Amino acid sequence: MADYNANEYGYQKAGTIKPANELDAKVRAFKATIDLASQASGKTFALFKVPKGYSFITGILNASASLSTATIKIGTAADDDKYRAAAVHTATTPTLFGEQAGFVAGGNATEEEVILTTGTAALPASGKLIITMLFSSVN
């Protein structure tokens, strides 16, 4: 027998109904590919739109080349680092990211356009940056 219950299991065990995007949810993946071409610092890329009611789970960055000293942050127009605070990304292997603040119990109140913003330095002259984000949904 377990010593502790995860929050969601505790609800399930007690028979409390939780929103479907928190328990027994469907996972939806959103993918965006950026062709790296020396884009300047301070530029914004529209990645994709996330429907109302979706809750953020995690994100994955996969770059074919190090972004060196360029920083990237991921969020929305209202909160440009909602999902990832500005940081460098030097790995060329899949790397998880996610801000706990990006999770919204019950899902996003409205449809969101997710954006990526560059900072500190220009992006590399060539390569690809792939951003995949996972959300839970009730439909």
Summary of the structure (lengths in Angstrom):
residues: 139
radius of gyration: 17.0
end to end distance: 33.4
largest distance: 55.7
contacts: 403
relative contact order: 0.35
helix: 8%
strand: 41%
